[in-house]
Amino acid sequence: MTALSPLLKQATPVTIDHALGSEVFDVDGNRHLDFTAGIGVVSTGHCHPKVVAAAQEQVGKLIHGQYTTVMHQPLLALVDKLQGVLPSHLDSLFFANSGSEALEASLRLSRQATGRPNVIVFHGGFHGRTVATATMTTSGTRFSAGFSPLMGGVHVAPFPTAYRYGWSEEEATAFALKELDYILATLTSPQETAAFIVEPVLGEGGYIPGNTAFFQGLRERADRHGILLVMDEVQTGFGRTGKMFGHEHFDVQPDIITLAKGIASGFPISGIAASEELMSKAWPGSQGGTYGGNAVACAAAVATLEVIEEEGLVANSAERGTQLLEGAKAARVDGIGDVRGLGLLVGSEFTAADGTPDTARAQAAQQLAAKKGLLLLTCGAHMNVVRMIPPLVVTAEQVDEALEIWGKVLAEV
């Protein structure tokens, strides 16, 4: 019998029948709070009526119009809509399908625009699963092992992960910037370095926010050496962190940002944004793709952005994120070494008494939460961080309910 690959393991035992907002209902009629949001994708919640209506209407008009062959109205409407939310200097867009494709596009643009071969990524970052993006991913070897050789020209610098180092944030930041300078002096000359590629908050790496001093340090070095600063906003974009984009917390201006996940509430679309001057330096033929800018996905993205604005979901993300983070910190028990996050990205790191990662307990907590009706995921190099990623429409009451379940889970594990 034909079946799914045996490597595709479900993180929870739930088979969904239908879903709405922050709730999913399984085939047996059981209700679950979804604090995974499709790994941060369903920003307006499951099946938001406005997004559903936009997609349904578009399916009846045009499902696919390849956008370097013909132009269609949903794509033009999305470009216009993004003009109102993107940083004003990022006025040129290229669309693809997945976060990996967006990162590849940013890599290609960076190399072509600068004429330089190398990039620097940061330890703990996740940028995708293709050969190029897996090479740039250092959040876990599971993403890059077993299909070497990987792509050349990638160097890895420290991220200011204060908890892992056992330092203050200031000490970790000073170390990370000092080591970056050493890498530029010993591994990749600034004259051969095209870009710094970094997440505002490490996602798969453990839900670790950066900080203003670190990102401004990157910006200063980028300006000094003519290096591009690429912010991977695939998971942190479109209100997830309590601002429209994660980098806005740190008063830093990127040269390129990558977009995906929450932009279309579950429809596959991604892209990069840069200035027209920079984007024009890409080589002819270097941007394209069969499904990029799909008409139905674009219509859903326009509706998503309208819902985010009309329902004040960025502000809700900030408010509910504070509630969730404070509640998770209050629920902290022995064995949770750190609780951290930004907006609706909250992680609890499980650590054994000797300071080593406690993967088994994290996995047990995540599984027990699912049995109690709260769907969560794990992340981190050792998969010992339990992460909470509810949709942006999550209510105060739902956050309280989730925290109550989480408290019961921690009391048992």
WOHUDA-V779732 format. One record per residue. N is the residue number from 1. RES is the residue in one letter. PHI is phi in radians with two decimals (none if undefined). PSI is psi in radians with two decimals (none if undefined). Layout:
N:RES:PHI:PSI, N:RES:PHI:PSI
This chain:
1:M:none:2.45, 2:T:-1.27:2.41, 3:A:-2.62:2.95, 4:L:-1.15:2.71, 5:S:-0.96:2.41, 6:P:-1.16:-0.20, 7:L:-1.44:-0.20, 8:L:-1.51:1.48, 9:K:-1.58:2.35, 10:Q:-1.36:2.43, 11:A:-1.32:-0.40, 12:T:-2.31:2.84, 13:P:-1.50:0.21, 14:V:-1.53:2.30, 15:T:-1.95:2.02, 16:I:-1.42:2.39, 17:D:-1.63:-0.84, 18:H:-2.73:2.90, 19:A:-2.63:2.67, 20:L:-2.68:2.25, 21:G:1.08:-2.16, 22:S:-1.70:0.20, 23:E:-2.11:2.47, 24:V:-2.18:2.63, 25:F:-2.17:2.19, 26:D:-1.44:3.12, 27:V:-1.17:-0.26, 28:D:-1.68:0.06, 29:G:1.54:0.09, 30:N:-1.36:2.45, 31:R:-1.62:2.45, 32:H:-2.35:2.45, 33:L:-1.39:2.18, 34:D:-1.67:1.71, 35:F:-1.82:0.60, 36:T:-2.00:-0.56, 37:A:0.90:0.65, 38:G:1.12:0.63, 39:I:1.01:0.96, 40:G:1.36:0.35, 41:V:-1.67:-0.86, 42:V:-1.39:1.31, 43:S:-1.10:-0.70, 44:T:-1.59:0.27, 45:G:1.49:2.96, 46:H:-1.20:2.29, 47:C:0.94:0.79, 48:H:-1.02:2.29, 49:P:-0.95:-0.67, 50:K:-1.23:-0.66, 51:V:-1.21:-0.74, 52:V:-1.05:-0.79, 53:A:-1.11:-0.72, 54:A:-1.11:-0.75, 55:A:-1.18:-0.75, 56:Q:-1.07:-0.76, 57:E:-1.11:-0.72, 58:Q:-1.21:-0.62, 59:V:-1.02:-0.58, 60:G:-1.38:-0.17, 61:K:-1.85:-0.92, 62:L:-2.80:2.11, 63:I:-1.52:-0.80, 64:H:-2.46:2.18, 65:G:-2.34:1.83, 66:Q:-1.06:2.13, 67:Y:-1.46:0.03, 68:T:-1.80:0.05, 69:T:-1.83:-0.87, 70:V:-2.32:2.82, 71:M:-1.87:2.58, 72:H:-2.31:2.74, 73:Q:-1.11:-0.71, 74:P:-1.03:-0.62, 75:L:-1.18:-0.76, 76:L:-1.11:-0.67, 77:A:-1.16:-0.64, 78:L:-1.18:-0.75, 79:V:-1.01:-0.79, 80:D:-1.10:-0.71, 81:K:-1.18:-0.69, 82:L:-1.18:-0.46, 83:Q:-0.99:-0.53, 84:G:-1.45:-0.20, 85:V:-2.07:-0.40, 86:L:-1.32:2.67, 87:P:-0.92:2.44, 88:S:-1.08:-0.46, 89:H:-1.40:-0.19, 90:L:-1.71:1.45, 91:D:-1.94:0.31, 92:S:-2.38:2.38, 93:L:-2.23:2.53, 94:F:-2.26:2.34, 95:F:-1.95:2.50, 96:A:-2.39:-2.60, 97:N:-2.03:-0.71, 98:S:-2.20:2.89, 99:G:-1.05:-0.69, 100:S:-1.02:-0.77, 101:E:-1.11:-0.67, 102:A:-1.11:-0.73, 103:L:-1.16:-0.69, 104:E:-1.08:-0.70, 105:A:-1.12:-0.68, 106:S:-1.19:-0.64, 107:L:-1.12:-0.82, 108:R:-1.11:-0.78, 109:L:-1.08:-0.74, 110:S:-1.08:-0.78, 111:R:-1.20:-0.73, 112:Q:-1.23:-0.67, 113:A:-1.24:-0.59, 114:T:-1.70:-0.35, 115:G:1.24:0.35, 116:R:-1.96:2.55, 117:P:-1.57:-0.38, 118:N:-1.84:2.71, 119:V:-2.33:2.71, 120:I:-2.02:2.20, 121:V:-1.95:3.10, 122:F:-2.20:2.45, 123:H:-1.05:2.19, 124:G:1.77:-0.09, 125:G:-1.32:2.62, 126:F:-2.14:2.23, 127:H:-2.29:-0.03, 128:G:2.49:-3.07, 129:R:-2.09:-0.07, 130:T:-1.23:3.01, 131:V:-1.02:-0.82, 132:A:-1.15:-0.86, 133:T:-1.31:-0.51, 134:A:-1.18:-0.59, 135:T:-1.08:-0.64, 136:M:-1.46:-0.09, 137:T:-1.65:2.24, 138:T:-2.28:0.37, 139:S:-1.40:-0.22, 140:G:3.09:2.50, 141:T:-1.21:-0.29, 142:R:-1.07:-0.36, 143:F:-1.52:-0.28, 144:S:-2.26:-0.12, 145:A:-1.37:2.53, 146:G:1.62:-0.03, 147:F:-2.40:0.64, 148:S:-1.18:2.76, 149:P:-1.39:2.52, 150:L:-1.50:-3.13, 151:M:-1.26:2.49, 152:G:-1.45:3.00, 153:G:1.49:0.23, 154:V:-1.98:2.22, 155:H:-2.12:2.58, 156:V:-2.01:2.22, 157:A:-1.99:2.76, 158:P:-1.17:2.58, 159:F:-1.81:2.57, 160:P:-1.30:1.22, 161:T:-1.52:1.44, 162:A:-1.02:-0.74, 163:Y:-1.10:-0.77, 164:R:-1.12:-0.69, 165:Y:-1.33:-0.36, 166:G:1.36:0.46, 167:W:-2.04:3.02, 168:S:-1.28:2.85, 169:E:-1.06:-0.66, 170:E:-1.11:-0.76, 171:E:-1.14:-0.74, 172:A:-1.13:-0.66, 173:T:-1.18:-0.79, 174:A:-1.05:-0.73, 175:F:-1.09:-0.83, 176:A:-1.07:-0.74, 177:L:-1.24:-0.64, 178:K:-1.13:-0.74, 179:E:-1.19:-0.60, 180:L:-1.06:-0.76, 181:D:-1.07:-0.66, 182:Y:-1.18:-0.66, 183:I:-1.10:-0.72, 184:L:-1.16:-0.39, 185:A:-1.60:-0.36, 186:T:-2.15:-0.41, 187:L:-2.04:-0.75, 188:T:-2.46:1.98, 189:S:-1.04:2.50, 190:P:-0.92:-0.59, 191:Q:-1.23:-0.19, 192:E:-2.02:0.19, 193:T:-1.86:2.04, 194:A:-1.42:-0.70, 195:A:-2.75:2.67, 196:F:-1.72:2.25, 197:I:-2.10:2.11, 198:V:-2.65:2.57, 199:E:-1.56:2.43, 200:P:-1.08:-0.61, 201:V:-2.31:2.17, 202:L:-1.05:2.20, 203:G:-1.56:-1.49, 204:E:-1.01:-0.41, 205:G:-1.27:-0.11, 206:G:2.24:0.29, 207:Y:0.99:1.02, 208:I:-1.99:1.92, 209:P:-1.22:2.54, 210:G:-1.35:-2.85, 211:N:-2.60:2.91, 212:T:-1.07:-0.79, 213:A:-1.07:-0.68, 214:F:-1.16:-0.90, 215:F:-1.21:-0.60, 216:Q:-1.21:-0.53, 217:G:-1.12:-0.68, 218:L:-1.12:-0.76, 219:R:-1.09:-0.73, 220:E:-1.11:-0.75, 221:R:-1.22:-0.64, 222:A:-1.08:-0.78, 223:D:-1.13:-0.72, 224:R:-1.13:-0.62, 225:H:-1.89:0.05, 226:G:1.23:0.52, 227:I:-1.68:2.50, 228:L:-1.49:2.51, 229:L:-1.84:1.98, 230:V:-1.85:2.09, 231:M:-1.73:2.05, 232:D:-1.43:1.73, 233:E:-1.78:0.39, 234:V:-1.00:-0.82, 235:Q:-1.66:-0.42, 236:T:-1.66:-0.07, 237:G:-1.46:2.93, 238:F:1.04:0.85, 239:G:1.58:-0.12, 240:R:-1.00:-0.63, 241:T:-1.65:0.04, 242:G:1.68:-0.03, 243:K:-2.30:2.87, 244:M:-1.00:-0.74, 245:F:-2.27:2.55, 246:G:-1.07:-0.63, 247:H:-1.15:-0.32, 248:E:-1.16:-0.33, 249:H:-1.21:-0.32, 250:F:-2.04:0.20, 251:D:0.90:0.86, 252:V:-2.29:2.54, 253:Q:-1.94:1.92, 254:P:-1.38:2.80, 255:D:-1.54:-0.53, 256:I:-2.47:2.43, 257:I:-2.18:2.56, 258:T:-1.79:2.50, 259:L:-2.22:2.48, 260:A:-3.06:-2.63, 261:K:0.76:-1.77, 262:G:-1.21:-0.01, 263:I:-1.18:-0.48, 264:A:-2.33:0.34, 265:S:1.00:0.51, 266:G:2.12:-0.26, 267:F:-1.47:2.45, 268:P:-1.33:1.94, 269:I:-2.74:2.51, 270:S:-2.55:3.09, 271:G:-3.12:3.10, 272:I:-2.23:2.63, 273:A:-2.18:2.36, 274:A:-2.61:3.04, 275:S:-1.24:2.68, 276:E:-1.06:-0.64, 277:E:-1.07:-0.78, 278:L:-1.25:-0.79, 279:M:-1.06:-0.58, 280:S:-1.19:-0.21, 281:K:-1.47:-0.11, 282:A:-1.14:2.58, 283:W:-1.35:2.56, 284:P:-0.95:2.34, 285:G:1.49:-0.06, 286:S:-1.45:-0.18, 287:Q:-2.14:2.29, 288:G:2.96:-2.93, 289:G:2.54:2.57, 290:T:-1.14:-0.82, 291:Y:-1.76:-0.07, 292:G:-1.02:2.39, 293:G:1.19:0.59, 294:N:-0.94:2.46, 295:A:-1.10:-0.74, 296:V:-1.21:-0.73, 297:A:-1.09:-0.69, 298:C:-1.13:-0.74, 299:A:-1.09:-0.71, 300:A:-1.16:-0.63, 301:A:-1.17:-0.73, 302:V:-1.04:-0.81, 303:A:-1.11:-0.69, 304:T:-1.04:-0.84, 305:L:-1.11:-0.62, 306:E:-1.15:-0.73, 307:V:-1.14:-0.76, 308:I:-0.98:-0.73, 309:E:-1.28:-0.88, 310:E:-1.14:-0.60, 311:E:-1.73:0.10, 312:G:1.05:0.76, 313:L:-1.32:-0.41, 314:V:-1.17:-0.78, 315:A:-1.14:-0.67, 316:N:-1.11:-0.68, 317:S:-1.04:-0.74, 318:A:-1.14:-0.80, 319:E:-1.20:-0.85, 320:R:-1.23:-0.51, 321:G:-1.13:-0.74, 322:T:-1.09:-0.76, 323:Q:-1.06:-0.78, 324:L:-1.19:-0.77, 325:L:-1.15:-0.79, 326:E:-1.10:-0.69, 327:G:-1.17:-0.69, 328:A:-1.16:-0.64, 329:K:-1.17:-0.69, 330:A:-1.18:-0.51, 331:A:-1.44:-0.13, 332:R:-0.98:2.36, 333:V:-2.18:3.00, 334:D:-0.99:2.34, 335:G:1.83:-0.24, 336:I:-1.81:1.91, 337:G:-1.38:-0.50, 338:D:-2.70:2.50, 339:V:-2.22:2.22, 340:R:-2.66:2.95, 341:G:2.83:-3.11, 342:L:-2.65:2.10, 343:G:1.08:-2.44, 344:L:-1.58:0.83, 345:L:-2.29:1.77, 346:V:-2.25:2.23, 347:G:-2.19:2.45, 348:S:-2.04:2.06, 349:E:-1.68:2.14, 350:F:-1.58:2.25, 351:T:-2.37:2.37, 352:A:-1.28:2.97, 353:A:-1.05:-0.52, 354:D:-1.53:0.11, 355:G:1.58:-0.04, 356:T:-1.46:2.75, 357:P:-1.09:2.38, 358:D:-1.87:1.36, 359:T:-1.12:-0.72, 360:A:-1.06:-0.73, 361:R:-1.25:-0.65, 362:A:-1.08:-0.78, 363:Q:-1.14:-0.69, 364:A:-1.12:-0.69, 365:A:-1.15:-0.74, 366:Q:-1.13:-0.71, 367:Q:-1.22:-0.71, 368:L:-1.15:-0.66, 369:A:-1.04:-0.72, 370:A:-1.08:-0.69, 371:K:-1.14:-0.49, 372:K:-1.61:0.04, 373:G:1.73:0.29, 374:L:-2.18:1.98, 375:L:-1.57:2.13, 376:L:-2.32:2.97, 377:L:-2.25:2.91, 378:T:-1.99:2.85, 379:C:-2.76:-3.02, 380:G:1.70:2.79, 381:A:-0.99:-0.62, 382:H:-1.83:0.16, 383:M:0.95:0.66, 384:N:-1.91:0.24, 385:V:-1.94:2.14, 386:V:-1.60:2.17, 387:R:-1.96:2.54, 388:M:-2.03:2.15, 389:I:-2.39:1.13, 390:P:-1.21:2.79, 391:P:-1.04:2.78, 392:L:-1.18:-0.27, 393:V:-1.51:0.03, 394:V:-0.99:2.47, 395:T:-1.69:2.89, 396:A:-1.06:-0.66, 397:E:-1.16:-0.67, 398:Q:-1.21:-0.65, 399:V:-1.10:-0.77, 400:D:-1.05:-0.74, 401:E:-1.09:-0.77, 402:A:-1.09:-0.72, 403:L:-1.18:-0.59, 404:E:-1.13:-0.77, 405:I:-1.10:-0.76, 406:W:-1.08:-0.69, 407:G:-1.07:-0.73, 408:K:-1.15:-0.66, 409:V:-1.06:-0.84, 410:L:-1.13:-0.57, 411:A:-1.17:-0.46, 412:E:-1.63:-0.56, 413:V:-1.61:none
